[in-house]
Amino acid sequence: MVIVDNLVNSSKQMLRQLLAIDSKNPPILELLDITNTKDLEKLFQQHDDLSGVIHFAALKSVNQSIQKPLKYYHNNIIGLIELLKVVEARSLPLIFSSSCTVYGQSDVLPITENQPFKPSYSPYGFTKQMGEQIIKDTTSTNEQFKAMSLRYFNPIGAHDSALIGQWPINEPENLVPYITQVAIGKRKELKIFGDQYDTPDGSCVRDYIHVMDLAEAHLLGLEYLWSSKSNYYVFNVGLGEGVSVKRLVKRFEEVTKISINHRITNPREGDVPIAYAEASKIQTQLGWIPKYSIDEALLSAWKWEQYLDSSGLSIDST
């Protein structure tokens, strides 16, 4: 396995964590930026035995994309185009990390894959909408090139070993790592962005899925592309259960027995009120069945936070 990263949101330390989990199959880390065409071409020349590509190399903060749109369009769109030039020429199957953000606020709940895109609330959302269209158009011109867009809902949790998990460099943009940092004492309180939405308790509703179930969806997706007849596929990846922000905080408190200090603040620009998946398509076609509950995902995230606190790991480790 070859990992390509420019470490803008990560650290070489994570490679050591991966080796601690599985030392028999060490991954190769290649440090480069996928917007650099020459470096990408050289990479694929050096690793000419690859059987598929999973593309995660996108910036993903909705809020940051509103503040820095050009940064997001450059990395997420230019990076995708440069990668497609290389993988399409080699007819390597591609899994694209997409997002439920493409739907905007859907008129239909739960959200099926055939729901039309709505104007995005953020540049990040637009990059995912445009990314899917670019990939679809590319597959239509080359019958040997196959691709799949996986529309993630809200991944949470950590590896079962608690040796690798979500590790924000700065202030967390996602709910669960913020909760765990409050629980461990790194932050004083959790801010809940709005409680006046048209939802059961006024806070946003999301579909939370364990990251290990999400990882399994990618492996099944690649296997499917290797033997598929069509060129392009789209699947939702979610549990199909809508859980409010307030309820998720409560569930964390219940499974960990830790009280989370929190307060309600202003709604955050770019947030949709409700989004949860209709996920029967991926279960039927790929045979993907989620193995983990939301409570198990929350506990794994908490164990990872505790490991980070006790291990003394630093994101700046080299």
WORARA-V439112 format. One record per pair of residues at least 6 apart in sequence whose ideal C-beta (glycine too) atoms are under 6 Angstrom apart, sorted by sequence separation. I is the first residue (numbers start at 1). J is the second residue. If there is no record, write none. Layout:
BEGIN
i: (I/I)
j: (J/J)
END
This chain:
BEGIN
i: (34/120/139/172/181/196/199/253/282/19/32/65/87/108/158/195/197/253/103/139/182/195/106/168/166/179/192/249/103/117/135/178/30/59/15/104/102/59/104/132/58/156/217/57/34/214/3/101/1/2/3/4/102/6/101/102/99/209/98/209/207/207/53/98/242/208/205/240/53/96/205/238/240/52/255/52/53/54/55/56/203/204/236/238/40/44/55/203/35/201/203/236/255/35/255/2/34/37/199/201/40/235/252/256/35/235/34/34/77/88/72/76/80/98/100/239/72/98/154/156/77/91/93/94/95/96/98/99/100/154/157/192/69/84/88/91/153/154/155/157/72/66/153/155/65/88/65/65/155/62/62/224/220/204/220/195/204/205/207/190/192/207/217/189/190/192/148/179/189/194/189/191/193/183/193/197/148/213/182/213/146/213/179/210/146/147/148/149/150/151/152/153/208/150/210/139/139/136/61/113/180/184/180/95/113/153/176/180/184/95/110/93/165/21/157/156/162/21/158/162/20/157/158/157/156/162/17/158/169/17/122/121/54/110/111/112/105/110/110/113/52/100/66/66/62/11/13/11/12)
j: (40/126/145/178/187/202/205/259/288/26/39/72/94/115/165/202/204/260/111/147/190/203/115/177/177/190/203/260/115/129/147/190/43/72/29/118/117/75/120/149/76/176/237/79/57/237/27/125/27/28/29/30/128/33/128/129/128/238/128/239/238/239/87/132/276/243/242/277/92/135/244/277/279/92/295/93/94/95/96/97/244/245/277/279/82/86/97/245/78/244/246/279/298/79/299/47/79/82/244/246/86/281/298/302/82/282/82/83/127/138/123/127/131/149/151/290/124/150/206/208/130/144/146/147/148/149/151/152/153/207/210/245/123/138/142/145/207/208/209/211/127/122/209/211/122/145/123/124/214/122/124/286/286/271/288/264/273/274/276/260/262/277/288/261/262/264/221/252/262/267/263/265/267/258/268/273/225/290/260/291/225/292/260/292/231/232/233/234/235/236/237/238/294/237/297/231/232/232/173/234/301/305/302/218/236/277/301/305/309/221/240/225/304/161/297/297/303/163/300/304/163/300/301/301/301/307/163/304/315/164/270/270/218/276/277/278/272/277/278/281/222/275/269/270/270/315/317/317/318)
END
